[in-house]
């Protein structure tokens, strides 16, 4: 087995953090904590496990955070045993089941599958199903009650950025021939975007702002319009490529110039500017919902300041560092703040679906448009060049894919 991993090696992590302060792009250095693990192909540890041979894998923002060592020891997750271990990288992946234990019922050898469960949960830790926590029993594994525990002996080994991985069969989902390899690769990020919108579906006539024109932001645009066509979606991205795709898949308008001034005109709201700091502004009673797929500190503060009273800020973009915010709009405008961690169980047309299952259904029905989203492809062996593409030319990159079978 050959699989890319982020190694919880404090000297390497410290060296990379120091190097990043001295150089704009030191991330491919030999002392990086991200490198290939090579091992003898592990045997299936239980009869409910499968072995999957990867076809291709997309690079996610969280993969970029690991590669660039953008984590802080001050964040809450840092104290958990489950995060003080090596992390196998790559979860936006499609592959073929190569081996299945006798107890596997949901897939068979030869099936194409996506990795449905990747984050720390009862299944990925190797906990037998009869010991799963309540959220995991109901397919809501992102909020697993045992996510902080260290993995057991029979845990997932490997992930999408490698030649193969082994996992309990409950961690994978089969895809039909109606879904191409490219679309299957993007089921996972689509599931994140869909769950984000499901957490706060706009009402008729709402004005909605989407921060960020990457994979998650673009799909938020199209899922907002799928679930509520009668609303206005404003996209904030500087990339012409992403602007064009956003307008195609659901955005109504692209925000230009100063966002506060632009939205003040669009919403007829009052705009206030600090007399002593012209960059400090506040839009009183602006838009109804902000979906933030960027997650930076500045985006959090801006998002709160452009919302109307009792509006909603939905945060799906993540940063692995504590941030500082001006909390005034939270209490002064009685805002709703909703955090999103990947996927969940949501209701669609009166039926509950796990996010992956719903995206698969929508893809099979032809309701998801992902044409042009994959902008670059690299063989797995050139993973450094693939990550670098996002670092140096992010405006022209949406989804960078690693081809694992080449």
C-alpha positions as CSV (number, residue, x, y, z in Angstrom):
1,X,0.0,0.0,0.0
2,X,1.1,3.5,-0.9
3,X,-0.9,6.3,0.8
4,X,-0.3,10.0,1.4
5,X,-0.5,11.0,5.1
6,X,-0.2,14.0,7.3
7,X,2.1,12.7,10.1
8,X,1.6,14.0,13.6
9,X,5.4,14.7,14.0
10,X,6.0,17.8,16.1
11,X,9.5,18.5,14.8
12,X,8.3,18.3,11.2
13,X,5.3,20.4,11.9
14,X,7.4,23.0,13.8
15,X,9.9,23.1,11.0
16,X,7.2,23.7,8.3
17,X,5.5,26.4,10.4
18,X,8.9,28.2,10.8
19,X,9.6,27.8,7.1
20,X,6.3,29.2,6.1
21,X,7.2,32.5,7.9
22,X,10.4,32.8,5.9
23,X,9.1,31.6,2.5
24,X,5.8,32.1,0.6
25,X,5.8,28.5,-0.6
26,X,8.0,26.0,1.3
27,X,5.4,23.2,1.4
28,X,7.1,20.7,-0.9
29,X,10.2,20.6,1.3
30,X,11.7,17.3,2.5
31,X,10.9,18.0,6.1
32,X,7.1,18.4,5.4
33,X,4.9,16.3,7.6
34,X,3.0,15.2,4.5
35,X,4.5,12.3,2.6
36,X,3.7,8.8,1.4
37,X,3.5,5.9,3.8
38,X,4.5,2.7,2.1
39,X,3.6,-0.6,3.8
40,X,2.8,-4.2,3.0
41,X,-0.9,-4.4,1.9
42,X,-2.8,-4.9,5.1
43,X,-5.2,-7.8,5.5
44,X,-8.9,-7.1,6.1
45,X,-9.0,-7.1,9.9
46,X,-12.7,-8.1,10.1
47,X,-15.2,-9.7,7.8
48,X,-17.2,-6.5,7.4
49,X,-14.2,-4.7,5.8
50,X,-13.6,-3.9,2.1
51,X,-10.5,-3.1,0.1
52,X,-10.9,-0.3,-2.5
53,X,-8.6,0.4,-5.3
54,X,-8.6,4.2,-6.0
55,X,-9.3,5.6,-9.4
56,X,-9.1,9.4,-8.7
57,X,-9.3,11.8,-5.8
58,X,-10.0,15.5,-5.5
59,X,-8.0,17.9,-3.4
60,X,-10.2,19.6,-0.7
61,X,-9.6,22.7,1.3
62,X,-9.0,20.6,4.4
63,X,-6.3,18.7,2.5
64,X,-4.7,22.1,1.7
65,X,-4.8,23.0,5.4
66,X,-2.9,19.8,6.3
67,X,-0.4,20.2,3.4
68,X,0.3,23.8,4.4
69,X,0.2,23.0,8.2
70,X,-2.4,25.6,8.9
71,X,-3.4,24.2,12.3
72,X,-2.9,25.8,15.7
73,X,-2.2,24.0,18.9
74,X,-4.6,26.4,20.5
75,X,-7.7,25.0,18.6
76,X,-10.0,22.8,20.5
77,X,-9.5,19.8,18.3
78,X,-5.8,19.7,19.1
79,X,-6.5,18.3,22.6
80,X,-8.3,15.2,21.3
81,X,-6.5,11.8,21.0
82,X,-8.2,11.2,17.6
83,X,-6.4,14.2,16.2
84,X,-3.0,13.4,17.7
85,X,-2.5,10.6,15.2
86,X,-1.4,10.4,11.6
87,X,-4.2,11.4,9.1
88,X,-4.6,9.6,5.8
89,X,-5.4,12.2,3.1
90,X,-8.0,12.3,0.4
91,X,-11.8,11.8,0.9
92,X,-13.2,13.1,-2.4
93,X,-12.5,9.8,-4.0
94,X,-14.0,7.1,-6.3
95,X,-12.6,3.6,-6.5
96,X,-13.4,0.0,-7.2
97,X,-14.0,-2.7,-4.5
98,X,-11.2,-5.2,-4.9
99,X,-11.9,-7.4,-1.9
100,X,-14.9,-7.8,0.5
101,X,-15.3,-9.7,3.7
102,X,-18.0,-12.4,4.1
103,X,-20.2,-10.1,6.2
104,X,-20.3,-7.3,3.6
105,X,-23.8,-6.8,2.3
106,X,-24.1,-3.3,0.8
107,X,-21.4,-3.6,-1.9
108,X,-19.6,-6.4,-3.8
109,X,-16.3,-6.9,-5.6
110,X,-16.2,-4.8,-8.8
111,X,-18.6,-2.1,-7.6
112,X,-17.5,1.6,-8.0
113,X,-17.7,3.3,-4.6
114,X,-17.1,6.6,-2.9
115,X,-15.7,7.1,0.6
116,X,-18.8,8.1,2.5
117,X,-17.3,8.1,6.0
118,X,-13.9,9.7,6.5
119,X,-14.0,11.9,9.6
120,X,-13.5,10.4,13.1
121,X,-16.6,8.4,14.0
122,X,-17.5,5.0,15.3
123,X,-17.1,3.3,11.9
124,X,-13.8,4.8,10.9
125,X,-12.3,4.1,14.4
126,X,-13.2,0.4,14.0
127,X,-15.8,0.3,16.7
128,X,-18.3,-2.6,16.0
129,X,-21.8,-1.5,15.0
130,X,-23.4,-2.9,18.2
131,X,-21.2,-0.3,20.1
132,X,-21.9,2.7,18.0
133,X,-23.1,6.0,19.5
134,X,-26.7,7.2,18.8
135,X,-25.7,9.7,16.0
136,X,-23.7,7.0,14.2
137,X,-26.6,4.6,14.4
138,X,-28.7,7.1,12.6
139,X,-26.1,8.0,9.9
140,X,-25.4,11.3,11.5
141,X,-21.8,10.4,12.1
142,X,-20.3,13.9,11.7
143,X,-21.4,14.6,15.3
144,X,-20.2,11.2,16.6
145,X,-20.1,11.2,20.4
146,X,-16.9,9.1,20.4
147,X,-15.1,11.2,17.8
148,X,-12.4,12.2,20.3
149,X,-11.3,8.7,21.1
150,X,-8.2,7.2,19.5
151,X,-8.8,4.6,16.8
152,X,-9.0,0.9,17.7
153,X,-6.9,-1.8,16.1
154,X,-9.4,-2.5,13.4
155,X,-9.6,1.0,11.9
156,X,-9.6,2.5,8.4
157,X,-6.1,2.3,6.8
158,X,-5.4,4.6,3.9
159,X,-7.7,7.0,2.0
160,X,-8.2,8.5,-1.4
161,X,-4.7,9.8,-2.0
162,X,-3.1,6.4,-2.4
163,X,-3.4,3.3,-4.5
164,X,-5.9,1.7,-2.1
165,X,-7.5,1.8,1.3
166,X,-9.3,-0.6,3.7
167,X,-12.4,0.3,5.6
168,X,-15.6,-1.1,7.1
169,X,-18.2,-1.5,4.3
170,X,-20.4,1.0,6.1
171,X,-17.9,3.7,5.2
172,X,-18.5,3.3,1.4
173,X,-21.4,3.9,-0.9
174,X,-21.8,2.4,-4.4
175,X,-22.5,4.6,-7.4
176,X,-24.4,3.6,-10.5
177,X,-23.2,3.7,-14.1
178,X,-25.3,6.9,-14.6
179,X,-22.7,8.8,-12.6
180,X,-19.3,9.3,-14.2
181,X,-16.0,9.0,-12.3
182,X,-15.7,12.8,-12.4
183,X,-19.1,13.4,-10.9
184,X,-18.6,10.5,-8.4
185,X,-15.3,12.2,-7.2
186,X,-17.3,15.4,-6.5
187,X,-20.2,13.7,-4.6
188,X,-18.4,14.5,-1.3
189,X,-18.0,18.2,-1.7
190,X,-21.5,18.4,-3.2
191,X,-22.8,16.7,0.0
192,X,-21.1,19.4,2.1
193,X,-22.7,22.2,0.0
194,X,-26.2,20.6,0.1
195,X,-26.1,20.0,3.8
196,X,-25.0,23.6,4.3
197,X,-28.1,24.9,2.4
198,X,-30.3,22.4,4.2
199,X,-29.2,23.9,7.5
200,X,-30.8,27.2,6.4
201,X,-33.0,27.1,3.3
202,X,-33.9,30.6,2.1
203,X,-37.5,31.9,2.1
204,X,-39.2,33.4,-1.0
205,X,-37.8,36.8,-1.7
206,X,-34.7,36.4,0.5
207,X,-31.4,38.0,-0.5
208,X,-28.5,35.6,-0.1
209,X,-24.8,36.2,-0.2
210,X,-22.3,33.4,-0.9
211,X,-18.7,34.0,0.1
212,X,-16.2,32.1,-2.1
213,X,-16.4,30.7,-5.6
214,X,-14.6,27.4,-5.0
215,X,-16.3,24.0,-5.2
216,X,-18.3,24.5,-2.0
217,X,-19.5,28.0,-2.8
218,X,-20.5,27.2,-6.4
219,X,-22.5,24.3,-5.3
220,X,-24.2,26.3,-2.6
221,X,-25.4,28.6,-5.4
222,X,-27.0,25.8,-7.3
223,X,-28.5,24.0,-4.3
224,X,-30.0,27.3,-3.0
225,X,-31.7,27.7,-6.4
226,X,-32.8,24.1,-6.4
227,X,-34.4,24.3,-3.0
228,X,-35.7,27.9,-3.3
229,X,-35.7,29.3,-6.9
230,X,-37.5,32.5,-5.7
231,X,-34.6,34.2,-4.0
232,X,-31.7,36.4,-5.1
233,X,-28.2,35.0,-4.8
234,X,-25.1,37.2,-4.8
235,X,-21.7,35.6,-5.3
236,X,-18.5,37.1,-4.0
237,X,-15.4,35.9,-5.8
238,X,-12.7,37.8,-7.8
239,X,-12.1,35.0,-10.2
240,X,-13.6,35.5,-13.7
241,X,-13.7,31.7,-14.2
242,X,-15.6,31.2,-11.0
243,X,-17.9,34.2,-11.7
244,X,-18.9,32.7,-15.0
245,X,-19.7,29.3,-13.6
246,X,-21.5,30.8,-10.6
247,X,-23.8,32.7,-13.0
248,X,-24.4,29.5,-14.9
249,X,-25.3,27.3,-12.0
250,X,-27.5,29.6,-9.8
251,X,-26.0,33.0,-8.8
252,X,-28.0,36.0,-10.0
253,X,-25.4,38.7,-9.5
254,X,-21.7,39.0,-8.9
255,X,-20.7,41.5,-6.2
256,X,-18.3,44.1,-7.5
257,X,-16.4,46.9,-5.8
258,X,-16.9,47.6,-2.1
259,X,-19.2,44.9,-0.8
260,X,-20.9,47.1,1.7
261,X,-21.6,49.9,-0.8
262,X,-22.8,47.3,-3.4
263,X,-25.2,45.6,-1.1
264,X,-26.5,48.9,0.3
265,X,-27.7,49.8,-3.1
266,X,-29.1,46.3,-3.7
267,X,-31.0,46.1,-0.5
268,X,-31.8,49.8,0.2
269,X,-30.0,49.5,3.5
270,X,-28.2,52.1,5.6
271,X,-24.4,52.0,5.4
272,X,-22.3,53.4,8.2
273,X,-18.6,54.1,7.9
274,X,-16.2,54.8,10.8
275,X,-15.0,58.4,10.6
276,X,-11.5,57.4,11.8
277,X,-11.2,54.1,9.9
278,X,-12.8,54.1,6.5
279,X,-12.3,50.3,6.2
280,X,-14.6,49.7,9.1
281,X,-18.1,49.6,7.9
282,X,-21.5,48.2,8.9
283,X,-24.6,47.6,6.7
284,X,-27.7,48.0,8.9
285,X,-30.4,45.5,7.9
286,X,-28.8,44.1,4.8
287,X,-29.2,40.6,3.5
288,X,-31.1,37.6,4.9
289,X,-28.5,34.9,4.8
290,X,-24.7,34.7,4.3
291,X,-23.2,31.3,3.4
292,X,-19.4,31.5,4.1
293,X,-17.3,29.0,2.3
294,X,-14.1,30.9,2.9
295,X,-13.9,30.7,6.7
296,X,-11.3,33.4,7.2
297,X,-11.5,35.8,10.2
298,X,-12.2,38.7,7.9
299,X,-15.1,36.8,6.3
300,X,-16.6,36.0,9.6
301,X,-16.6,39.7,10.7
302,X,-17.8,40.9,7.3
303,X,-20.6,38.3,7.2
304,X,-22.0,39.5,10.5
305,X,-21.9,43.1,9.4
306,X,-23.9,42.7,6.2
307,X,-26.8,40.8,7.7
308,X,-30.2,42.2,8.5
309,X,-31.6,42.0,12.0
310,X,-32.2,38.3,12.9
311,X,-30.5,37.2,9.7
312,X,-28.4,34.0,9.5
313,X,-24.7,33.5,9.0
314,X,-23.9,29.9,7.9
315,X,-20.3,29.0,8.3
316,X,-19.0,26.0,6.3
317,X,-15.5,27.3,5.5
318,X,-13.1,26.2,8.2
319,X,-9.9,27.5,9.6
320,X,-7.8,25.3,12.0
321,X,-6.9,28.3,14.1
322,X,-8.8,30.4,16.8
323,X,-10.1,33.7,15.5
324,X,-11.0,37.2,16.8
325,X,-14.4,38.6,16.0
326,X,-16.4,41.7,16.7
327,X,-19.4,40.1,18.4
328,X,-21.5,43.3,18.5
329,X,-23.7,42.4,15.5
330,X,-24.4,39.0,17.1
331,X,-26.3,40.5,20.1
332,X,-27.2,43.9,18.7
333,X,-28.9,42.4,15.6
334,X,-29.9,39.1,17.3
335,X,-28.2,37.1,14.6
336,X,-28.3,33.4,14.1
337,X,-24.9,31.7,13.6
338,X,-24.9,28.1,12.2
339,X,-21.9,25.9,12.0
340,X,-21.6,23.2,9.4
341,X,-19.2,20.2,9.6
342,X,-19.5,18.4,6.3
343,X,-22.8,16.4,6.0
344,X,-25.8,15.1,7.9
345,X,-29.3,13.8,7.6
346,X,-31.7,16.2,6.0
347,X,-35.3,16.1,4.7
348,X,-36.0,16.4,1.0
349,X,-39.5,16.3,-0.4
350,X,-40.7,14.9,2.9
351,X,-38.1,12.1,3.0
352,X,-35.0,12.0,5.2
353,X,-31.7,11.4,3.4
354,X,-28.1,11.2,4.4
355,X,-26.3,13.9,2.3
356,X,-24.3,11.4,0.2
357,X,-27.5,9.5,-0.7
358,X,-29.4,12.7,-1.6
359,X,-26.6,14.0,-3.9
360,X,-26.4,10.6,-5.6
361,X,-30.2,10.8,-6.2
362,X,-30.0,14.3,-7.6
363,X,-27.1,13.4,-9.9
364,X,-29.0,10.4,-11.2
365,X,-31.9,12.7,-11.9
366,X,-29.7,15.2,-13.8
367,X,-30.2,18.0,-11.3
368,X,-26.6,18.7,-10.6
369,X,-24.3,20.6,-13.0
370,X,-20.6,20.1,-12.5
371,X,-19.3,20.7,-16.0
372,X,-16.0,22.5,-15.9
373,X,-15.5,22.2,-12.2
374,X,-12.5,19.9,-12.6
375,X,-9.8,22.3,-13.9
376,X,-6.6,20.3,-13.4
377,X,-5.4,16.7,-13.3
378,X,-2.2,15.3,-12.0
379,X,-0.9,11.7,-11.5
380,X,-0.7,10.8,-7.8
381,X,3.1,10.8,-8.0
382,X,3.0,14.5,-8.7
383,X,0.9,15.4,-5.7
384,X,3.2,18.3,-4.8
385,X,2.6,20.0,-8.2
386,X,-1.2,19.4,-7.7
387,X,-1.2,21.1,-4.3
388,X,1.0,23.9,-5.7
389,X,-1.6,24.6,-8.4
390,X,-4.0,25.6,-5.7
391,X,-1.4,27.7,-3.9
392,X,0.0,29.7,-6.8
393,X,-3.0,29.8,-9.1
394,X,-6.1,29.4,-7.0
395,X,-8.2,31.9,-9.1
396,X,-8.0,29.5,-12.0
397,X,-8.4,26.3,-10.0
398,X,-11.7,24.9,-8.9
399,X,-11.2,21.2,-8.4
400,X,-7.7,19.7,-8.8
401,X,-7.8,15.9,-9.2
402,X,-5.1,13.3,-8.5
403,X,-5.3,10.3,-10.8
404,X,-4.5,7.4,-8.5
405,X,-4.3,4.7,-11.2
406,X,-1.6,6.4,-13.2
